[in-house]
Amino acid sequence: MEKETRKLVKSSTHSYMVNIPKEIVKKYGWKEKQKLVVEDKGNGIVLIKDWKRR
């Protein structure tokens, strides 16, 4: 998959947002309002995955 650059946007005083390309959401079958797990793997790596497939 081609790399895409996204901006980090402040959404409130305690959180930020990054838009995920539509192609990635479709590839994994994610739906709007689906629960996702965000893991900090260190060294600037962040893992996002379905919370049921931990």
PDBQT receptor file of N, H, CA, C and O in Angstrom, charges set to zero:
ATOM      1  N   MET A   1       0.838  -1.183   0.000  1.00  0.00    +0.000 N 
ATOM      2  CA  MET A   1       0.000   0.000   0.000  1.00  0.00    +0.000 C 
ATOM      3  C   MET A   1       0.882   1.245   0.000  1.00  0.00    +0.000 C 
ATOM      4  O   MET A   1       1.918   1.291   0.662  1.00  0.00    +0.000 OA
ATOM      5  N   GLU A   2       0.456   2.231  -0.741  1.00  0.00    +0.000 N 
ATOM      6  H   GLU A   2      -0.386   2.194  -1.278  1.00  0.00    +0.000 HD
ATOM      7  CA  GLU A   2       1.169   3.498  -0.821  1.00  0.00    +0.000 C 
ATOM      8  C   GLU A   2       1.064   4.268   0.490  1.00  0.00    +0.000 C 
ATOM      9  O   GLU A   2      -0.001   4.298   1.106  1.00  0.00    +0.000 OA
ATOM     10  N   LYS A   3       2.155   4.889   0.919  1.00  0.00    +0.000 N 
ATOM     11  H   LYS A   3       3.020   4.864   0.418  1.00  0.00    +0.000 HD
ATOM     12  CA  LYS A   3       2.140   5.682   2.147  1.00  0.00    +0.000 C 
ATOM     13  C   LYS A   3       1.430   6.998   1.895  1.00  0.00    +0.000 C 
ATOM     14  O   LYS A   3       1.571   7.603   0.832  1.00  0.00    +0.000 OA
ATOM     15  N   GLU A   4       0.662   7.434   2.886  1.00  0.00    +0.000 N 
ATOM     16  H   GLU A   4       0.547   6.943   3.750  1.00  0.00    +0.000 HD
ATOM     17  CA  GLU A   4      -0.034   8.712   2.798  1.00  0.00    +0.000 C 
ATOM     18  C   GLU A   4       0.298   9.534   4.034  1.00  0.00    +0.000 C 
ATOM     19  O   GLU A   4       0.440   8.987   5.127  1.00  0.00    +0.000 OA
ATOM     20  N   THR A   5       0.422  10.835   3.866  1.00  0.00    +0.000 N 
ATOM     21  H   THR A   5       0.307  11.280   2.978  1.00  0.00    +0.000 HD
ATOM     22  CA  THR A   5       0.716  11.728   4.979  1.00  0.00    +0.000 C 
ATOM     23  C   THR A   5      -0.585  12.290   5.523  1.00  0.00    +0.000 C 
ATOM     24  O   THR A   5      -1.448  12.730   4.763  1.00  0.00    +0.000 OA
ATOM     25  N   ARG A   6      -0.722  12.275   6.835  1.00  0.00    +0.000 N 
ATOM     26  H   ARG A   6      -0.021  11.919   7.453  1.00  0.00    +0.000 HD
ATOM     27  CA  ARG A   6      -1.913  12.797   7.504  1.00  0.00    +0.000 C 
ATOM     28  C   ARG A   6      -1.492  13.781   8.578  1.00  0.00    +0.000 C 
ATOM     29  O   ARG A   6      -0.385  13.693   9.110  1.00  0.00    +0.000 OA
ATOM     30  N   LYS A   7      -2.378  14.726   8.899  1.00  0.00    +0.000 N 
ATOM     31  H   LYS A   7      -3.277  14.798   8.467  1.00  0.00    +0.000 HD
ATOM     32  CA  LYS A   7      -2.107  15.698   9.959  1.00  0.00    +0.000 C 
ATOM     33  C   LYS A   7      -2.732  15.238  11.266  1.00  0.00    +0.000 C 
ATOM     34  O   LYS A   7      -3.796  14.621  11.280  1.00  0.00    +0.000 OA
ATOM     35  N   LEU A   8      -2.052  15.550  12.363  1.00  0.00    +0.000 N 
ATOM     36  H   LEU A   8      -1.187  16.052  12.352  1.00  0.00    +0.000 HD
ATOM     37  CA  LEU A   8      -2.559  15.295  13.700  1.00  0.00    +0.000 C 
ATOM     38  C   LEU A   8      -3.372  16.524  14.095  1.00  0.00    +0.000 C 
ATOM     39  O   LEU A   8      -2.861  17.644  14.051  1.00  0.00    +0.000 OA
ATOM     40  N   VAL A   9      -4.648  16.322  14.485  1.00  0.00    +0.000 N 
ATOM     41  H   VAL A   9      -5.063  15.413  14.520  1.00  0.00    +0.000 HD
ATOM     42  CA  VAL A   9      -5.563  17.419  14.777  1.00  0.00    +0.000 C 
ATOM     43  C   VAL A   9      -6.045  17.310  16.217  1.00  0.00    +0.000 C 
ATOM     44  O   VAL A   9      -6.474  16.242  16.656  1.00  0.00    +0.000 OA
ATOM     45  N   LYS A  10      -5.972  18.416  16.950  1.00  0.00    +0.000 N 
ATOM     46  H   LYS A  10      -5.623  19.283  16.593  1.00  0.00    +0.000 HD
ATOM     47  CA  LYS A  10      -6.445  18.429  18.336  1.00  0.00    +0.000 C 
ATOM     48  C   LYS A  10      -7.975  18.482  18.311  1.00  0.00    +0.000 C 
ATOM     49  O   LYS A  10      -8.561  19.356  17.672  1.00  0.00    +0.000 OA
ATOM     50  N   SER A  11      -8.625  17.528  19.019  1.00  0.00    +0.000 N 
ATOM     51  H   SER A  11      -8.150  16.818  19.538  1.00  0.00    +0.000 HD
ATOM     52  CA  SER A  11     -10.087  17.476  19.007  1.00  0.00    +0.000 C 
ATOM     53  C   SER A  11     -10.698  17.982  20.306  1.00  0.00    +0.000 C 
ATOM     54  O   SER A  11     -11.855  18.402  20.320  1.00  0.00    +0.000 OA
ATOM     55  N   SER A  12      -9.944  17.949  21.392  1.00  0.00    +0.000 N 
ATOM     56  H   SER A  12      -9.004  17.608  21.381  1.00  0.00    +0.000 HD
ATOM     57  CA  SER A  12     -10.402  18.481  22.682  1.00  0.00    +0.000 C 
ATOM     58  C   SER A  12      -9.158  18.749  23.526  1.00  0.00    +0.000 C 
ATOM     59  O   SER A  12      -8.035  18.649  23.033  1.00  0.00    +0.000 OA
ATOM     60  N   THR A  13      -9.357  19.084  24.780  1.00  0.00    +0.000 N 
ATOM     61  H   THR A  13     -10.270  19.165  25.180  1.00  0.00    +0.000 HD
ATOM     62  CA  THR A  13      -8.198  19.371  25.624  1.00  0.00    +0.000 C 
ATOM     63  C   THR A  13      -7.384  18.125  25.951  1.00  0.00    +0.000 C 
ATOM     64  O   THR A  13      -6.233  18.236  26.374  1.00  0.00    +0.000 OA
ATOM     65  N   HIS A  14      -7.967  16.928  25.760  1.00  0.00    +0.000 N 
ATOM     66  H   HIS A  14      -8.902  16.838  25.416  1.00  0.00    +0.000 HD
ATOM     67  CA  HIS A  14      -7.280  15.689  26.145  1.00  0.00    +0.000 C 
ATOM     68  C   HIS A  14      -7.136  14.667  25.022  1.00  0.00    +0.000 C 
ATOM     69  O   HIS A  14      -6.711  13.541  25.279  1.00  0.00    +0.000 OA
ATOM     70  N   SER A  15      -7.478  15.028  23.782  1.00  0.00    +0.000 N 
ATOM     71  H   SER A  15      -7.824  15.943  23.573  1.00  0.00    +0.000 HD
ATOM     72  CA  SER A  15      -7.359  14.034  22.716  1.00  0.00    +0.000 C 
ATOM     73  C   SER A  15      -7.044  14.668  21.363  1.00  0.00    +0.000 C 
ATOM     74  O   SER A  15      -7.255  15.858  21.128  1.00  0.00    +0.000 OA
ATOM     75  N   TYR A  16      -6.527  13.807  20.488  1.00  0.00    +0.000 N 
ATOM     76  H   TYR A  16      -6.356  12.840  20.679  1.00  0.00    +0.000 HD
ATOM     77  CA  TYR A  16      -6.168  14.193  19.125  1.00  0.00    +0.000 C 
ATOM     78  C   TYR A  16      -6.781  13.203  18.152  1.00  0.00    +0.000 C 
ATOM     79  O   TYR A  16      -7.210  12.120  18.549  1.00  0.00    +0.000 OA
ATOM     80  N   MET A  17      -6.823  13.576  16.865  1.00  0.00    +0.000 N 
ATOM     81  H   MET A  17      -6.474  14.456  16.542  1.00  0.00    +0.000 HD
ATOM     82  CA  MET A  17      -7.380  12.705  15.829  1.00  0.00    +0.000 C 
ATOM     83  C   MET A  17      -6.429  12.626  14.640  1.00  0.00    +0.000 C 
ATOM     84  O   MET A  17      -5.705  13.574  14.335  1.00  0.00    +0.000 OA
ATOM     85  N   VAL A  18      -6.451  11.480  13.984  1.00  0.00    +0.000 N 
ATOM     86  H   VAL A  18      -7.039  10.710  14.232  1.00  0.00    +0.000 HD
ATOM     87  CA  VAL A  18      -5.773  11.279  12.706  1.00  0.00    +0.000 C 
ATOM     88  C   VAL A  18      -6.784  10.596  11.797  1.00  0.00    +0.000 C 
ATOM     89  O   VAL A  18      -7.371   9.586  12.184  1.00  0.00    +0.000 OA
ATOM     90  N   ASN A  19      -6.998  11.121  10.609  1.00  0.00    +0.000 N 
ATOM     91  H   ASN A  19      -6.521  11.942  10.295  1.00  0.00    +0.000 HD
ATOM     92  CA  ASN A  19      -7.915  10.485   9.663  1.00  0.00    +0.000 C 
ATOM     93  C   ASN A  19      -7.252   9.268   9.042  1.00  0.00    +0.000 C 
ATOM     94  O   ASN A  19      -6.086   9.317   8.651  1.00  0.00    +0.000 OA
ATOM     95  N   ILE A  20      -8.003   8.174   8.953  1.00  0.00    +0.000 N 
ATOM     96  H   ILE A  20      -8.950   8.134   9.270  1.00  0.00    +0.000 HD
ATOM     97  CA  ILE A  20      -7.510   6.938   8.344  1.00  0.00    +0.000 C 
ATOM     98  C   ILE A  20      -8.086   6.864   6.927  1.00  0.00    +0.000 C 
ATOM     99  O   ILE A  20      -9.289   7.052   6.746  1.00  0.00    +0.000 OA
ATOM    100  N   PRO A  21      -7.251   6.595   5.924  1.00  0.00    +0.000 N 
ATOM    101  CA  PRO A  21      -7.752   6.520   4.557  1.00  0.00    +0.000 C 
ATOM    102  C   PRO A  21      -8.890   5.496   4.403  1.00  0.00    +0.000 C 
ATOM    103  O   PRO A  21      -8.869   4.425   5.010  1.00  0.00    +0.000 OA
ATOM    104  N   LYS A  22      -9.858   5.846   3.596  1.00  0.00    +0.000 N 
ATOM    105  H   LYS A  22      -9.876   6.716   3.103  1.00  0.00    +0.000 HD
ATOM    106  CA  LYS A  22     -11.036   5.012   3.341  1.00  0.00    +0.000 C 
ATOM    107  C   LYS A  22     -10.643   3.599   2.881  1.00  0.00    +0.000 C 
ATOM    108  O   LYS A  22     -11.297   2.622   3.247  1.00  0.00    +0.000 OA
ATOM    109  N   GLU A  23      -9.595   3.500   2.094  1.00  0.00    +0.000 N 
ATOM    110  H   GLU A  23      -9.064   4.294   1.798  1.00  0.00    +0.000 HD
ATOM    111  CA  GLU A  23      -9.158   2.206   1.564  1.00  0.00    +0.000 C 
ATOM    112  C   GLU A  23      -8.746   1.254   2.691  1.00  0.00    +0.000 C 
ATOM    113  O   GLU A  23      -9.007   0.053   2.615  1.00  0.00    +0.000 OA
ATOM    114  N   ILE A  24      -8.111   1.781   3.722  1.00  0.00    +0.000 N 
ATOM    115  H   ILE A  24      -7.899   2.756   3.783  1.00  0.00    +0.000 HD
ATOM    116  CA  ILE A  24      -7.690   0.954   4.856  1.00  0.00    +0.000 C 
ATOM    117  C   ILE A  24      -8.901   0.490   5.646  1.00  0.00    +0.000 C 
ATOM    118  O   ILE A  24      -8.981  -0.674   6.039  1.00  0.00    +0.000 OA
ATOM    119  N   VAL A  25      -9.853   1.402   5.884  1.00  0.00    +0.000 N 
ATOM    120  H   VAL A  25      -9.789   2.347   5.565  1.00  0.00    +0.000 HD
ATOM    121  CA  VAL A  25     -11.073   1.048   6.618  1.00  0.00    +0.000 C 
ATOM    122  C   VAL A  25     -11.823  -0.061   5.877  1.00  0.00    +0.000 C 
ATOM    123  O   VAL A  25     -12.284  -1.016   6.503  1.00  0.00    +0.000 OA
ATOM    124  N   LYS A  26     -11.950   0.052   4.559  1.00  0.00    +0.000 N 
ATOM    125  H   LYS A  26     -11.576   0.827   4.050  1.00  0.00    +0.000 HD
ATOM    126  CA  LYS A  26     -12.627  -0.981   3.754  1.00  0.00    +0.000 C 
ATOM    127  C   LYS A  26     -11.854  -2.299   3.780  1.00  0.00    +0.000 C 
ATOM    128  O   LYS A  26     -12.454  -3.369   3.890  1.00  0.00    +0.000 OA
ATOM    129  N   LYS A  27     -10.511  -2.226   3.679  1.00  0.00    +0.000 N 
ATOM    130  H   LYS A  27     -10.024  -1.357   3.590  1.00  0.00    +0.000 HD
ATOM    131  CA  LYS A  27      -9.668  -3.433   3.658  1.00  0.00    +0.000 C 
ATOM    132  C   LYS A  27      -9.909  -4.305   4.887  1.00  0.00    +0.000 C 
ATOM    133  O   LYS A  27      -9.961  -5.530   4.775  1.00  0.00    +0.000 OA
ATOM    134  N   TYR A  28     -10.058  -3.684   6.059  1.00  0.00    +0.000 N 
ATOM    135  H   TYR A  28     -10.016  -2.689   6.150  1.00  0.00    +0.000 HD
ATOM    136  CA  TYR A  28     -10.234  -4.433   7.298  1.00  0.00    +0.000 C 
ATOM    137  C   TYR A  28     -11.694  -4.593   7.710  1.00  0.00    +0.000 C 
ATOM    138  O   TYR A  28     -11.985  -5.200   8.741  1.00  0.00    +0.000 OA
ATOM    139  N   GLY A  29     -12.608  -4.057   6.915  1.00  0.00    +0.000 N 
ATOM    140  H   GLY A  29     -12.372  -3.564   6.078  1.00  0.00    +0.000 HD
ATOM    141  CA  GLY A  29     -14.029  -4.224   7.192  1.00  0.00    +0.000 C 
ATOM    142  C   GLY A  29     -14.504  -3.459   8.415  1.00  0.00    +0.000 C 
ATOM    143  O   GLY A  29     -15.503  -3.827   9.032  1.00  0.00    +0.000 OA
ATOM    144  N   TRP A  30     -13.780  -2.379   8.772  1.00  0.00    +0.000 N 
ATOM    145  H   TRP A  30     -12.968  -2.080   8.270  1.00  0.00    +0.000 HD
ATOM    146  CA  TRP A  30     -14.185  -1.576   9.922  1.00  0.00    +0.000 C 
ATOM    147  C   TRP A  30     -15.422  -0.768   9.587  1.00  0.00    +0.000 C 
ATOM    148  O   TRP A  30     -15.632  -0.378   8.439  1.00  0.00    +0.000 OA
ATOM    149  N   LYS A  31     -16.240  -0.521  10.600  1.00  0.00    +0.000 N 
ATOM    150  H   LYS A  31     -16.069  -0.838  11.533  1.00  0.00    +0.000 HD
ATOM    151  CA  LYS A  31     -17.479   0.240  10.442  1.00  0.00    +0.000 C 
ATOM    152  C   LYS A  31     -17.425   1.485  11.323  1.00  0.00    +0.000 C 
ATOM    153  O   LYS A  31     -16.633   1.558  12.262  1.00  0.00    +0.000 OA
ATOM    154  N   GLU A  32     -18.269   2.454  11.013  1.00  0.00    +0.000 N 
ATOM    155  H   GLU A  32     -18.913   2.394  10.250  1.00  0.00    +0.000 HD
ATOM    156  CA  GLU A  32     -18.377   3.666  11.820  1.00  0.00    +0.000 C 
ATOM    157  C   GLU A  32     -18.759   3.301  13.258  1.00  0.00    +0.000 C 
ATOM    158  O   GLU A  32     -19.614   2.442  13.476  1.00  0.00    +0.000 OA
ATOM    159  N   LYS A  33     -18.138   3.941  14.217  1.00  0.00    +0.000 N 
ATOM    160  H   LYS A  33     -17.443   4.638  14.040  1.00  0.00    +0.000 HD
ATOM    161  CA  LYS A  33     -18.363   3.744  15.656  1.00  0.00    +0.000 C 
ATOM    162  C   LYS A  33     -17.855   2.401  16.188  1.00  0.00    +0.000 C 
ATOM    163  O   LYS A  33     -18.145   2.040  17.328  1.00  0.00    +0.000 OA
ATOM    164  N   GLN A  34     -17.107   1.664  15.377  1.00  0.00    +0.000 N 
ATOM    165  H   GLN A  34     -16.872   1.957  14.450  1.00  0.00    +0.000 HD
ATOM    166  CA  GLN A  34     -16.531   0.390  15.827  1.00  0.00    +0.000 C 
ATOM    167  C   GLN A  34     -15.447   0.664  16.866  1.00  0.00    +0.000 C 
ATOM    168  O   GLN A  34     -14.723   1.654  16.766  1.00  0.00    +0.000 OA
ATOM    169  N   LYS A  35     -15.337  -0.211  17.858  1.00  0.00    +0.000 N 
ATOM    170  H   LYS A  35     -15.926  -1.016  17.938  1.00  0.00    +0.000 HD
ATOM    171  CA  LYS A  35     -14.295  -0.074  18.874  1.00  0.00    +0.000 C 
ATOM    172  C   LYS A  35     -12.966  -0.572  18.314  1.00  0.00    +0.000 C 
ATOM    173  O   LYS A  35     -12.884  -1.655  17.735  1.00  0.00    +0.000 OA
ATOM    174  N   LEU A  36     -11.933   0.241  18.498  1.00  0.00    +0.000 N 
ATOM    175  H   LEU A  36     -12.000   1.121  18.968  1.00  0.00    +0.000 HD
ATOM    176  CA  LEU A  36     -10.587  -0.113  18.068  1.00  0.00    +0.000 C 
ATOM    177  C   LEU A  36      -9.639   0.060  19.248  1.00  0.00    +0.000 C 
ATOM    178  O   LEU A  36      -9.859   0.915  20.106  1.00  0.00    +0.000 OA
ATOM    179  N   VAL A  37      -8.589  -0.747  19.290  1.00  0.00    +0.000 N 
ATOM    180  H   VAL A  37      -8.410  -1.441  18.593  1.00  0.00    +0.000 HD
ATOM    181  CA  VAL A  37      -7.560  -0.653  20.317  1.00  0.00    +0.000 C 
ATOM    182  C   VAL A  37      -6.378   0.098  19.715  1.00  0.00    +0.000 C 
ATOM    183  O   VAL A  37      -5.965  -0.185  18.590  1.00  0.00    +0.000 OA
ATOM    184  N   VAL A  38      -5.834   1.059  20.466  1.00  0.00    +0.000 N 
ATOM    185  H   VAL A  38      -6.169   1.288  21.380  1.00  0.00    +0.000 HD
ATOM    186  CA  VAL A  38      -4.654   1.815  20.038  1.00  0.00    +0.000 C 
ATOM    187  C   VAL A  38      -3.524   1.469  21.007  1.00  0.00    +0.000 C 
ATOM    188  O   VAL A  38      -3.629   1.729  22.206  1.00  0.00    +0.000 OA
ATOM    189  N   GLU A  39      -2.444   0.884  20.485  1.00  0.00    +0.000 N 
ATOM    190  H   GLU A  39      -2.359   0.673  19.511  1.00  0.00    +0.000 HD
ATOM    191  CA  GLU A  39      -1.309   0.466  21.307  1.00  0.00    +0.000 C 
ATOM    192  C   GLU A  39      -0.060   1.250  20.935  1.00  0.00    +0.000 C 
ATOM    193  O   GLU A  39       0.257   1.400  19.755  1.00  0.00    +0.000 OA
ATOM    194  N   ASP A  40       0.643   1.746  21.935  1.00  0.00    +0.000 N 
ATOM    195  H   ASP A  40       0.386   1.624  22.894  1.00  0.00    +0.000 HD
ATOM    196  CA  ASP A  40       1.925   2.421  21.738  1.00  0.00    +0.000 C 
ATOM    197  C   ASP A  40       3.019   1.361  21.794  1.00  0.00    +0.000 C 
ATOM    198  O   ASP A  40       3.288   0.799  22.856  1.00  0.00    +0.000 OA
ATOM    199  N   LYS A  41       3.642   1.089  20.670  1.00  0.00    +0.000 N 
ATOM    200  H   LYS A  41       3.423   1.545  19.807  1.00  0.00    +0.000 HD
ATOM    201  CA  LYS A  41       4.691   0.072  20.595  1.00  0.00    +0.000 C 
ATOM    202  C   LYS A  41       6.082   0.652  20.830  1.00  0.00    +0.000 C 
ATOM    203  O   LYS A  41       7.064  -0.090  20.836  1.00  0.00    +0.000 OA
ATOM    204  N   GLY A  42       6.181   1.979  21.024  1.00  0.00    +0.000 N 
ATOM    205  H   GLY A  42       5.383   2.582  21.019  1.00  0.00    +0.000 HD
ATOM    206  CA  GLY A  42       7.472   2.626  21.231  1.00  0.00    +0.000 C 
ATOM    207  C   GLY A  42       8.137   2.975  19.910  1.00  0.00    +0.000 C 
ATOM    208  O   GLY A  42       7.709   2.520  18.849  1.00  0.00    +0.000 OA
ATOM    209  N   ASN A  43       9.184   3.786  19.980  1.00  0.00    +0.000 N 
ATOM    210  H   ASN A  43       9.531   4.156  20.841  1.00  0.00    +0.000 HD
ATOM    211  CA  ASN A  43       9.941   4.208  18.788  1.00  0.00    +0.000 C 
ATOM    212  C   ASN A  43       9.055   4.819  17.705  1.00  0.00    +0.000 C 
ATOM    213  O   ASN A  43       9.344   4.670  16.518  1.00  0.00    +0.000 OA
ATOM    214  N   GLY A  44       7.974   5.510  18.100  1.00  0.00    +0.000 N 
ATOM    215  H   GLY A  44       7.739   5.632  19.065  1.00  0.00    +0.000 HD
ATOM    216  CA  GLY A  44       7.102   6.181  17.139  1.00  0.00    +0.000 C 
ATOM    217  C   GLY A  44       6.136   5.262  16.419  1.00  0.00    +0.000 C 
ATOM    218  O   GLY A  44       5.521   5.671  15.434  1.00  0.00    +0.000 OA
ATOM    219  N   ILE A  45       5.985   4.035  16.881  1.00  0.00    +0.000 N 
ATOM    220  H   ILE A  45       6.484   3.702  17.681  1.00  0.00    +0.000 HD
ATOM    221  CA  ILE A  45       5.079   3.076  16.244  1.00  0.00    +0.000 C 
ATOM    222  C   ILE A  45       3.802   2.958  17.065  1.00  0.00    +0.000 C 
ATOM    223  O   ILE A  45       3.844   2.692  18.267  1.00  0.00    +0.000 OA
ATOM    224  N   VAL A  46       2.663   3.159  16.400  1.00  0.00    +0.000 N 
ATOM    225  H   VAL A  46       2.629   3.375  15.424  1.00  0.00    +0.000 HD
ATOM    226  CA  VAL A  46       1.349   3.028  17.033  1.00  0.00    +0.000 C 
ATOM    227  C   VAL A  46       0.567   1.989  16.244  1.00  0.00    +0.000 C 
ATOM    228  O   VAL A  46       0.485   2.073  15.019  1.00  0.00    +0.000 OA
ATOM    229  N   LEU A  47      -0.010   1.007  16.938  1.00  0.00    +0.000 N 
ATOM    230  H   LEU A  47       0.056   0.939  17.934  1.00  0.00    +0.000 HD
ATOM    231  CA  LEU A  47      -0.759  -0.079  16.327  1.00  0.00    +0.000 C 
ATOM    232  C   LEU A  47      -2.242   0.145  16.584  1.00  0.00    +0.000 C 
ATOM    233  O   LEU A  47      -2.647   0.386  17.721  1.00  0.00    +0.000 OA
ATOM    234  N   ILE A  48      -3.059   0.066  15.529  1.00  0.00    +0.000 N 
ATOM    235  H   ILE A  48      -2.731  -0.129  14.605  1.00  0.00    +0.000 HD
ATOM    236  CA  ILE A  48      -4.514   0.202  15.651  1.00  0.00    +0.000 C 
ATOM    237  C   ILE A  48      -5.134  -1.109  15.171  1.00  0.00    +0.000 C 
ATOM    238  O   ILE A  48      -4.854  -1.573  14.066  1.00  0.00    +0.000 OA
ATOM    239  N   LYS A  49      -5.993  -1.708  16.031  1.00  0.00    +0.000 N 
ATOM    240  H   LYS A  49      -6.220  -1.331  16.929  1.00  0.00    +0.000 HD
ATOM    241  CA  LYS A  49      -6.622  -2.975  15.639  1.00  0.00    +0.000 C 
ATOM    242  C   LYS A  49      -7.993  -3.118  16.258  1.00  0.00    +0.000 C 
ATOM    243  O   LYS A  49      -8.339  -2.412  17.206  1.00  0.00    +0.000 OA
ATOM    244  N   ASP A  50      -8.776  -4.043  15.711  1.00  0.00    +0.000 N 
ATOM    245  H   ASP A  50      -8.495  -4.615  14.941  1.00  0.00    +0.000 HD
ATOM    246  CA  ASP A  50     -10.118  -4.338  16.203  1.00  0.00    +0.000 C 
ATOM    247  C   ASP A  50     -10.009  -4.828  17.646  1.00  0.00    +0.000 C 
ATOM    248  O   ASP A  50      -9.181  -5.690  17.937  1.00  0.00    +0.000 OA
ATOM    249  N   TRP A  51     -10.819  -4.301  18.542  1.00  0.00    +0.000 N 
ATOM    250  H   TRP A  51     -11.492  -3.600  18.306  1.00  0.00    +0.000 HD
ATOM    251  CA  TRP A  51     -10.714  -4.658  19.964  1.00  0.00    +0.000 C 
ATOM    252  C   TRP A  51     -11.069  -6.113  20.226  1.00  0.00    +0.000 C 
ATOM    253  O   TRP A  51     -10.641  -6.660  21.242  1.00  0.00    +0.000 OA
ATOM    254  N   LYS A  52     -11.837  -6.767  19.348  1.00  0.00    +0.000 N 
ATOM    255  H   LYS A  52     -12.185  -6.322  18.523  1.00  0.00    +0.000 HD
ATOM    256  CA  LYS A  52     -12.203  -8.174  19.531  1.00  0.00    +0.000 C 
ATOM    257  C   LYS A  52     -11.056  -9.109  19.151  1.00  0.00    +0.000 C 
ATOM    258  O   LYS A  52     -11.023 -10.252  19.606  1.00  0.00    +0.000 OA
ATOM    259  N   ARG A  53     -10.125  -8.651  18.335  1.00  0.00    +0.000 N 
ATOM    260  H   ARG A  53     -10.151  -7.722  17.965  1.00  0.00    +0.000 HD
ATOM    261  CA  ARG A  53      -9.017  -9.495  17.854  1.00  0.00    +0.000 C 
ATOM    262  C   ARG A  53      -7.717  -9.167  18.558  1.00  0.00    +0.000 C 
ATOM    263  O   ARG A  53      -6.659  -9.141  17.929  1.00  0.00    +0.000 OA
ATOM    264  N   ARG A  54      -7.783  -8.920  19.837  1.00  0.00    +0.000 N 
ATOM    265  H   ARG A  54      -8.642  -8.941  20.348  1.00  0.00    +0.000 HD
ATOM    266  CA  ARG A  54      -6.585  -8.566  20.601  1.00  0.00    +0.000 C 
ATOM    267  C   ARG A  54      -5.639  -9.707  20.566  1.00  0.00    +0.000 C 
ATOM    268  O   ARG A  54      -4.557  -9.630  21.148  1.00  0.00    +0.000 OA
TER     269      ARG A  54
